[in-house]
């Protein structure tokens, strides 16, 4: 029986099947952006050539469909939507936080609101800051709004009333009326998706959620129909941005929670491998066809943030604040840059060599694919430098054309800049490496962590090619390249649990709230979590509940998340305060222990634990690899030698546990290529991972 994951990326769609003994089956097909289901169908059809649909006991899925819709992909047009808000708050979306994403750009324009002003309707009603009802919803206004919704034919309506996070009764009343009078319209109330203060972020989250519902519903229905067509009746789950799986019905209701589902699964896989290999701190580095992403795992758990901006701009790996649509939901903390294999290199008007942000995508792809692209990419650079096989990719299934890569460089980079092809290719790789090193710094140094105390887990089709360069720059002592790096994110889906996140606003200082009040809040959240997990089919012995507080010093406008005790008492509440002071000192370099601490939100992660594959280490044999594992020698460019050097090329499938390789060398496999730098060594461990270390680290 197999657990099957299907990960739809920007360039490839990956299918990984794993049985309970840890045996892996890997399938990689090109993504079909205009019809994502087609790529999924091709992957499943290939798997089912040798297996029965009854062999599948679970299907887990991650996708970029929500991100693509918000970025304006053709075929994923956003539906016509409306907003109902409290009278006087119609322009909250424009006002935002009164920040400029580009401070010195005189021509800067904010991102277009998902709901235009003419489709925002004001309702006379009011709830006070403590939840007291000051004015009931106007029946006259409600009747006019219902008629407008019908006349305009809105597909989705967001409801965001002021102070609904503390008392949602008015929002619930409006939602029930719309569901009764306009049953074909999708509605989302803010208390259902973001019951916390800050009206701009709460209303933005609600709007993002409501405009995505029709798209995600159609996508999920088509996907489930496809599985039924293939006679696959196994339970189906979707990865959320918080690193947990969820049934499709819940994702359809809250699609804003799956915006970063694909990248999240790679960090989850890194956390699993970190525990498997007894690695305390891990940095996940995922370089795919479109982007590169980094995330941190500390003490076995991925770092998580409470807010993300979707559809925004990324500058040097950092999301530009106020450039997108804020979404308040737990997201695995990721930094991203446009440095994937298909990222295009170009020369700007000032004569400077640039890399990204445009990607050649799955079609036409890099110039070497021979599908019509005439602009060089990072993949073309690695091909010219000898890092990639000159004849084919994917173990021979995909032919490539080295001459096309060289021509692309000569025509677009070399002639304008007066460089030869090797200089141009090497420069593109240097720029890309600099960008990727920066995103690793963001999830480590900028969070108060020393990257030298972490292990780098490198994956994605291109990640292992660049891992040594990044580790050298950041002084990371150990790199782990998993067995199937090109399909590692898909594997993350197979080791994930079902997770539901809950939140209640507290907004009280620790000296002005009783432990019994806080315990009651968590007890209610846990009861809600138990009911939801019970519906998902989990018994009590397979449920776990993780408590957290969002806390800050009184007067601050930002919070830090700290662990909450399993039972809130006077003593354990003081421990929460101590934890907050310590975390504030770690993140910001100081703590103000004399200041009052305010608890902003109580958070709960309700976890339904899934059975994990049992991976057993094999016996490690001799250090010397067999002669058949070295398949050829090839000239490869290394900056350390300022030229090409003939080095051995190994086939990874023929390496055995215990085998040791000395750099420089290249290890090729079906889904990725690993470049072992000079002064580095690699050893195959009992799980067939490559452990790469610098010579100096070996001595220590």
C-alpha positions in Angstrom: 0.0 0.0 0.0 1.3 3.4 -1.0 1.0 6.9 0.3 1.1 9.1 -2.8 2.0 12.8 -2.9 1.6 15.1 -5.9 3.4 18.5 -5.9 2.6 20.9 -8.7 5.5 23.4 -9.1 6.2 26.1 -11.6 8.2 23.9 -13.9 7.6 20.2 -13.0 4.8 18.2 -11.4 6.2 15.7 -9.0 4.6 12.4 -7.8 6.2 10.4 -5.0 4.8 7.1 -3.8 6.1 5.5 -0.6 5.1 2.3 1.1 5.4 1.6 4.8 8.9 0.2 4.4 10.1 3.5 2.9 10.4 2.3 -0.7 10.1 5.2 -3.0 8.7 5.6 -6.5 9.5 8.9 -8.2 7.8 10.4 -11.3 8.5 13.9 -12.7 6.5 15.4 -15.6 6.3 19.0 -17.0 3.7 21.2 -15.4 0.9 22.3 -17.6 0.2 25.9 -16.4 -3.0 26.5 -18.3 -4.4 23.1 -17.3 -2.8 22.0 -14.1 -4.9 18.9 -13.9 -3.4 17.6 -17.1 0.1 17.3 -15.6 -1.4 15.6 -12.5 -3.2 13.1 -14.8 0.0 12.3 -16.7 1.9 11.6 -13.4 -0.8 9.3 -12.1 -1.2 7.5 -15.4 2.5 6.7 -15.3 2.3 5.4 -11.8 -0.8 3.3 -12.6 0.9 1.5 -15.4 2.6 -0.7 -12.9 0.2 -0.4 -9.9 -3.5 -0.8 -9.1 -5.6 2.2 -7.9 -6.3 0.0 -4.9 -2.6 0.1 -4.0 -3.1 3.8 -3.0 -4.2 4.3 0.6 -3.7 8.1 0.8 -3.2 11.1 -1.6 -1.6 14.4 -0.5 -1.4 17.4 -2.7 0.3 20.8 -2.8 -0.2 23.4 -5.5 0.4 27.0 -6.5 -3.0 27.6 -7.9 -4.0 30.3 -5.4 -0.7 32.2 -5.8 -1.0 32.0 -9.6 -4.6 33.3 -9.4 -3.6 36.3 -7.3 -0.7 37.0 -9.7 -3.0 37.1 -12.7 -2.4 33.8 -14.5 -4.6 33.5 -17.6 -7.4 31.0 -17.0 -7.5 31.8 -13.3 -9.5 35.0 -13.4 -10.6 36.3 -10.0 -14.4 36.4 -9.5 -16.5 39.5 -9.2 -16.6 40.2 -5.4 -18.1 42.7 -3.0 -17.3 43.8 0.6 -19.8 44.6 3.3 -18.3 46.7 6.1 -19.3 49.1 8.9 -20.4 52.6 7.9 -17.3 54.8 7.7 -14.8 52.1 6.9 -15.3 51.7 3.2 -11.8 52.9 2.4 -9.8 50.7 4.8 -8.3 48.9 1.8 -6.8 52.1 0.4 -5.7 53.5 3.7 -4.0 50.3 4.8 -1.1 51.1 7.1 -0.2 54.4 5.3 3.2 52.9 4.3 4.9 53.0 0.9 6.5 49.8 -0.4 9.0 52.0 -2.4 9.7 55.1 -0.4 11.7 57.0 -3.1 9.7 55.9 -6.1 7.7 59.0 -7.2 5.7 56.8 -9.6 4.9 54.0 -7.1 1.4 52.7 -7.3 -0.2 50.4 -4.7 -1.5 47.0 -5.7 -5.0 47.1 -7.1 -7.6 46.3 -4.5 -9.3 43.0 -5.1 -12.7 44.7 -4.5 -13.1 48.1 -6.2 -14.6 50.9 -4.2 -17.9 50.8 -6.1 -18.4 47.2 -4.9 -17.9 48.0 -1.2 -21.1 48.5 0.8 -21.5 50.3 4.1 -23.8 49.0 6.8 -25.0 51.0 9.8 -24.1 48.9 12.8 -21.6 49.1 15.6 -19.9 46.8 18.2 -17.7 48.4 20.8 -14.1 47.5 21.5 -15.2 45.3 24.5 -17.8 43.5 22.4 -20.8 45.6 23.6 -23.6 46.1 21.0 -23.9 49.8 20.3 -26.1 49.7 17.2 -27.9 46.8 15.6 -27.5 46.2 11.9 -29.8 48.4 9.9 -32.5 46.3 8.2 -33.0 49.0 5.6 -29.2 48.9 4.7 -29.3 45.1 4.6 -32.2 45.0 2.2 -30.5 47.4 -0.2 -27.2 45.4 0.0 -29.0 42.1 -0.8 -30.7 43.7 -3.8 -27.3 45.0 -5.0 -25.7 41.6 -4.6 -28.4 40.0 -6.7 -28.4 42.8 -9.4 -24.6 42.8 -9.8 -24.3 39.1 -9.8 -21.4 38.9 -7.3 -19.8 35.4 -7.1 -18.3 36.2 -3.7 -19.0 38.5 -0.8 -16.7 39.3 2.1 -18.1 40.6 5.4 -15.7 42.6 7.6 -17.4 44.6 10.4 -15.5 46.6 13.0 -14.7 44.8 16.3 -16.2 41.6 15.0 -13.2 39.8 16.3 -14.4 40.3 19.9 -18.2 39.9 19.1 -19.1 38.2 15.8 -22.9 38.3 16.2 -23.5 41.0 13.6 -21.3 39.4 11.0 -23.0 36.1 11.6 -26.4 37.7 11.2 -25.3 39.3 7.8 -23.8 36.0 6.6 -27.0 34.0 7.4 -29.1 36.5 5.6 -27.0 36.4 2.5 -26.9 32.6 2.5 -30.7 32.6 2.7 -31.4 35.3 0.1 -28.4 34.7 -2.2 -27.6 31.0 -2.0 -25.4 30.9 -5.1 -23.0 33.5 -3.7 -20.0 32.5 -1.7 -19.7 34.4 1.6 -16.8 34.7 4.0 -17.1 36.5 7.4 -13.9 37.8 9.0 -14.6 36.0 12.3 -14.4 32.7 10.4 -10.9 33.2 9.0 -9.2 36.0 11.0 -10.8 36.7 14.4 -8.1 39.2 15.6 -7.8 42.9 15.9 -6.3 45.3 13.2 -9.2 45.9 10.8 -7.1 46.3 7.7 -5.3 42.9 7.9 -8.5 41.2 9.0 -10.6 42.6 6.1 -7.8 41.9 3.6 -7.6 38.3 4.8 -11.3 38.0 4.4 -11.3 39.4 0.9 -8.4 37.2 -0.3 -10.3 34.2 1.1 -13.6 35.0 -0.5 -12.2 35.7 -4.0 -10.3 32.4 -4.0 -13.2 30.2 -3.0 -14.8 29.8 -6.5 -11.3 29.1 -8.1 -10.3 26.6 -5.5 -13.7 24.9 -5.4 -13.6 24.4 -9.2 -9.9 23.2 -9.0 -10.6 20.8 -6.2 -13.8 19.4 -7.8 -11.9 18.8 -11.1 -9.1 17.1 -9.2 -11.4 14.9 -7.2 -13.3 14.0 -10.4 -9.9 13.1 -12.0 -9.1 10.7 -9.1 -12.5 9.1 -9.4 -12.0 8.7 -13.1 -8.8 6.8 -12.3 -10.7 4.7 -9.7 -8.6 6.1 -6.9 -10.8 6.2 -3.8 -8.1 6.8 -1.2 -8.5 9.8 1.3 -7.4 13.1 -0.2 -5.6 15.9 1.7 -4.2 19.3 0.8 -1.1 21.0 2.3 -1.7 24.3 4.0 0.7 27.2 4.5 1.2 26.2 8.2 2.8 22.9 7.2 -0.2 20.7 8.0 -2.6 18.7 5.8 -6.3 19.4 5.6 -9.3 17.7 4.0 -10.4 19.4 0.7 -13.7 20.7 2.1 -11.9 22.7 4.8 -9.5 24.1 2.2 -12.3 25.1 -0.1 -13.9 27.0 2.8 -10.5 28.7 3.7 -8.4 28.8 0.5 -6.3 31.7 1.9 -4.7 29.1 4.2 -3.1 27.2 1.2 -1.4 30.1 -0.5 2.2 28.8 0.2 1.3 25.1 0.3 4.0 24.0 -2.1 7.0 25.6 -0.4 5.7 24.6 3.1 5.9 20.9 2.3 9.7 21.2 1.6 10.3 22.6 5.1 8.2 19.9 6.6 10.3 17.3 4.8 13.4 18.9 6.1 12.1 18.8 9.7 11.3 15.1 9.3 14.8 14.4 7.9 16.4 16.5 10.7 14.7 14.3 13.3 15.6 11.1 11.4 19.3 12.1 11.3 19.4 13.6 14.8 20.1 17.1 13.4 18.9 19.7 15.9 18.9 22.8 13.7 18.3 22.7 10.0 18.1 25.2 7.1 16.0 23.9 4.2 17.2 25.2 0.8 14.9 24.5 -2.1 16.0 25.6 -5.6 13.5 24.6 -8.2 12.7 25.7 -11.7 11.2 29.1 -10.9 12.4 30.3 -7.5 14.7 29.4 -4.6 13.3 29.2 -1.0 14.9 28.9 2.4 13.3 28.1 5.8 14.6 27.3 9.3 13.9 24.3 11.5 14.9 24.7 15.2 14.5 21.9 17.7 12.6 19.8 15.1 9.9 22.4 14.4 9.7 24.7 11.4 9.7 28.4 12.3 6.3 29.9 11.7 5.1 33.5 11.2 1.5 34.9 11.7 1.2 37.1 8.6 2.2 37.0 5.0 1.6 39.2 1.9 0.3 37.4 -1.2 0.7 38.7 -4.7 3.4 41.2 -3.5 6.9 42.0 -4.7 10.1 40.3 -3.5 13.3 42.4 -3.2 16.5 40.6 -2.7 14.7 37.7 -1.1 12.7 39.9 1.3 9.0 40.4 0.7 8.3 44.1 0.2 5.8 45.1 2.9 2.7 46.9 1.6 3.2 45.6 -1.9 0.7 42.8 -1.7 -2.4 41.6 0.1 -1.9 40.8 3.8 -3.2 37.5 5.0 -3.3 36.7 8.7 -2.8 33.0 9.1 0.2 30.9 10.4 2.7 30.5 7.6 5.9 28.6 7.7 8.6 31.3 7.7 10.2 31.3 4.2 12.4 33.7 2.3 12.3 33.5 -1.5 14.1 34.9 -4.5 13.7 34.6 -8.2 16.7 32.2 -8.7 15.3 29.0 -10.1 16.7 27.0 -12.9 14.5 28.7 -15.4 15.2 32.3 -14.2 16.3 34.5 -17.1 19.5 36.5 -17.2 19.5 39.8 -19.1 21.3 43.1 -19.5 19.5 46.3 -18.3 19.5 49.7 -20.0 22.5 50.7 -17.9 24.6 47.8 -19.2 24.4 45.8 -15.9 24.0 42.0 -15.9 20.8 41.0 -14.1 19.2 37.7 -13.1 15.4 37.5 -12.7 12.7 38.0 -11.8 11.3 36.6 -15.0 11.3 32.9 -15.5 11.1 30.8 -18.6 8.7 28.5 -16.7 7.8 25.0 -17.9 7.2 26.1 -21.4 9.3 27.2 -23.3 11.7 26.6 -20.4 15.5 27.2 -20.6 17.1 27.8 -24.0 18.7 24.4 -23.9 15.3 22.7 -23.9 15.0 23.6 -27.6 11.4 24.8 -27.3 11.9 28.3 -28.6 13.3 30.3 -25.8 16.2 32.5 -26.9 17.2 34.0 -23.5 19.7 32.3 -21.2 18.8 31.0 -17.8 20.6 29.7 -14.8 20.1 26.2 -16.1 21.8 27.2 -19.4 24.7 28.7 -17.3 25.3 25.4 -15.4 25.1 23.5 -18.7 27.8 25.8 -20.3 30.0 25.4 -17.2 29.8 21.6 -17.5 27.8 21.0 -14.2 24.9 19.5 -16.1 25.0 16.6 -18.5 25.5 17.9 -22.0 23.2 15.4 -23.6 20.1 14.9 -21.4 18.2 15.4 -18.2 15.9 13.2 -16.1 18.1 10.1 -16.6 18.0 10.4 -20.4 14.2 11.0 -20.8 14.7 14.7 -21.7 17.1 15.7 -24.4 18.8 19.1 -24.1 20.8 21.2 -26.6 24.1 22.7 -25.3 24.6 24.8 -28.5 21.2 26.5 -27.9 22.4 27.6 -24.5 25.6 29.0 -25.8 23.8 30.9 -28.6 21.4 32.4 -26.1 24.4 33.8 -24.1 26.2 35.0 -27.2 23.2 36.9 -28.6 21.8 38.5 -25.4 24.7 38.7 -22.9 28.1 38.4 -24.5 27.7 40.9 -27.3 26.3 43.8 -25.2 28.9 43.3 -22.4 31.9 42.1 -24.4 32.2 38.8 -22.4 32.9 35.3 -23.6 30.3 32.6 -23.0 32.2 31.2 -20.0 32.6 34.6 -18.3 28.9 35.4 -18.8 27.8 32.0 -17.5 30.0 32.1 -14.5 28.8 35.7 -13.7 25.2 34.6 -13.8 25.9 31.8 -11.3 27.7 34.2 -9.0 24.8 36.6 -9.0 22.3 33.8 -8.4 24.4 32.4 -5.5 24.6 35.9 -3.9 20.8 36.1 -4.1 20.3 32.7 -2.6 22.9 33.2 0.2 20.9 36.3 1.1 17.6 34.4 1.7 19.5 31.9 3.9 20.7 34.9 6.0 17.2 36.1 6.3 15.9 33.0 8.0 19.0 32.6 10.2 21.0 35.8 10.9 18.0 38.2 10.7 16.1 35.9 13.1 18.9 35.9 15.6 20.4 32.5 14.6 24.0 31.6 13.6 23.9 29.7 10.3 27.2 28.0 11.4 25.2 26.0 13.9 22.8 24.7 11.3 22.9 21.9 8.7 21.9 22.8 5.2 19.4 20.3 3.6 19.6 21.1 -0.1 16.9 19.9 -2.5 14.9 20.8 -5.6 16.2 20.0 -9.0 18.9 22.6 -8.8 19.6 23.0 -5.1 22.4 20.4 -4.8 24.3 22.1 -7.7 24.6 25.3 -5.7 24.7 24.0 -2.1 28.5 23.9 -1.7 28.9 27.6 -2.9 26.3 28.7 -0.4 27.7 26.7 2.5 31.2 28.1 1.8 29.9 31.7 1.9 27.9 31.2 5.1 30.4 28.8 6.8 27.8 26.1 7.1 29.7 22.9 8.1 27.4 20.2 6.8 25.2 19.7 3.8 22.7 16.8 3.5 21.4 16.0 0.0 18.4 13.6 0.4 17.9 10.5 -1.7 15.6 12.2 -4.2 16.3 15.9 -3.9 14.3 16.9 -7.0 11.1 15.3 -5.5 11.8 16.1 -1.8 9.0 18.7 -1.5 6.5 16.0 -2.6 7.9 13.7 0.0 7.1 16.3 2.6 3.5 15.7 2.0 3.9 12.0 3.0 5.3 12.8 6.4 2.9 15.6 7.4 0.1 15.5 9.9 -3.4 17.0 9.6 -3.3 20.4 11.3 -6.1 22.9 12.1 -5.2 26.3 13.5 -7.4 28.3 15.9 -7.1 31.7 17.4 -8.9 33.9 19.9 -8.1 37.6 20.7 -7.0 38.2 24.4 -5.8 41.8 24.4 -4.9 41.8 28.1 -1.7 42.4 30.1 -0.5 39.5 32.2 -1.2 41.4 35.4 -4.8 42.0 34.3 -5.9 38.6 33.3 -6.6 35.5 35.4 -5.1 32.1 34.6 -8.6 30.6 34.8 -9.8 33.0 32.0 -6.9 31.9 29.7 -7.4 28.3 30.5 -11.1 28.6 29.6 -10.1 30.2 26.2 -7.8 27.3 25.4 -10.3 24.7 26.6 -12.9 26.0 24.2 -10.4 26.0 21.3 -9.4 22.5 22.2 -13.0 21.3 22.2 -13.4 22.9 18.8 -10.3 21.1 17.6 -11.4 17.8 19.0 -14.7 18.0 17.1 -13.0 18.9 13.8 -10.4 16.2 14.1 -13.1 13.7 15.0 -14.9 14.6 11.8 -11.6 14.0 10.0 -11.6 10.4 11.4 -9.0 10.8 14.2 -9.4 9.1 17.6 -8.4 10.9 20.9 -5.1 8.9 21.1 -4.1 10.4 17.7 -4.8 14.0 18.7 -2.3 16.5 20.0 -2.9 20.2 21.0 -0.1 22.8 20.9 -0.8 26.1 22.7 0.8 29.4 22.0 0.5 33.1 22.8 1.2 36.2 20.6 2.8 38.6 23.1 4.4 42.0 23.1 5.4 44.8 25.4 2.6 47.3 26.0 2.7 50.0 23.3 4.5 47.8 20.7 2.8 47.3 17.4 4.2 43.9 16.7 4.1 40.5 18.5 6.3 37.5 19.1 4.8 34.0 19.4 5.8 32.0 22.5 4.8 28.6 23.7 1.9 28.4 26.2 1.7 25.9 29.1 -0.5 22.8 28.9 -2.3 24.2 32.0 -2.4 27.9 32.7 -1.6 28.7 36.3 -0.1 31.7 38.1 3.3 30.0 38.0 3.1 28.9 34.3 1.9 32.4 33.3 5.1 33.9 34.8 7.0 31.3 32.7 5.3 32.7 29.6 6.5 36.1 30.5 10.1 34.8 31.0 10.0 33.1 27.6 8.8 36.3 25.9 11.7 38.3 27.4 14.2 35.6 26.3 12.8 35.5 22.7 12.7 39.3 22.5 16.3 39.4 23.5 17.2 36.7 20.9 15.3 38.4 18.0 15.9 42.1 18.7 19.1 42.1 20.9 17.5 43.4 24.0 14.6 42.7 26.5 12.8 45.2 28.8 12.0 43.1 31.8 10.6 46.0 33.7 7.9 46.5 31.0 4.4 45.0 31.2 3.8 42.1 28.7 0.5 42.1 26.8 -1.1 38.8 25.6 -2.6 39.7 22.2 -3.9 36.3 20.9 -4.2 32.7 22.2 -3.3 30.2 19.4 -4.0 26.5 19.2 -2.7 23.9 16.7 -4.9 20.9 16.7 -2.9 18.0 15.2 -4.2 14.7 13.9 -1.1 12.5 13.8 -0.7 10.4 10.7 1.3 7.2 10.5 4.9 7.9 9.3 7.0 5.7 7.0 9.5 3.6 8.9 12.9 4.3 7.3 15.7 1.9 8.3 19.3 2.6 7.9 21.3 0.1 5.8 24.7 -1.2 6.7 27.5 1.0 5.6 30.1 -0.8 3.5 33.5 0.1 2.2 34.6 3.7 1.7 35.7 3.1 -1.9 32.9 3.4 -4.5 32.7 0.6 -7.1 34.2 1.3 -10.5 30.8 1.0 -12.2 29.5 4.1 -10.2 32.0 6.4 -12.1 30.3 6.7 -15.5 32.6 9.2 -17.2 34.9 12.2 -16.8 33.9 15.7 -17.9 35.5 19.1 -17.9 33.7 21.4 -15.4 34.4 25.0 -14.6 35.4 25.9 -11.0 36.1 29.4 -9.9 38.7 28.1 -7.5 40.8 26.9 -10.5 39.7 29.8 -12.7 39.0 27.4 -15.5 37.8 23.9 -16.5 39.0 20.8 -14.7 38.4 17.2 -15.8 36.6 15.5 -12.9 34.8 12.2 -12.4 31.0 11.9 -12.8 29.2 9.4 -10.6 25.8 7.8 -11.0 24.1 8.2 -7.6 22.0 5.1 -7.9 25.2 3.0 -8.0 26.7 4.5 -4.8 26.4 2.3 -1.7 26.1 3.3 2.0 29.5 4.1 3.3 31.0 5.1 0.0 33.1 8.3 0.2 33.9 10.7 -2.6 36.5 13.5 -2.7 35.8 16.7 -4.5 35.8 18.0 -7.1 33.2 15.6 -8.5 29.6 15.5 -9.8 26.9 13.0 -8.8 24.1 12.6 -11.3 20.7 11.1 -10.8 17.2 11.0 -12.3 15.9 14.2 -10.7 18.9 16.3 -9.7 22.7 16.9 -10.1 25.0 17.4 -7.1 28.2 19.4 -7.5 30.9 18.5 -5.0 33.4 21.4 -4.7 37.1 21.2 -4.3 38.2 20.6 -0.7 34.8 19.0 0.0 34.1 15.3 0.6 30.8 13.4 0.5 29.8 10.2 2.2 26.7 8.1 1.6 25.0 7.4 4.9 22.8 4.4 5.9 19.7 6.2 4.5 21.5 6.8 1.2 21.7 10.5 1.8 24.8 12.4 0.7 26.6 14.1 3.7 28.9 16.7 2.3 31.6 18.3 4.5 34.6 20.6 4.0 38.0 19.1 4.7 38.5 21.4 7.6 35.2 20.3 9.1 36.3 16.6 8.8 39.3 17.3 11.0 37.1 18.8 13.7 
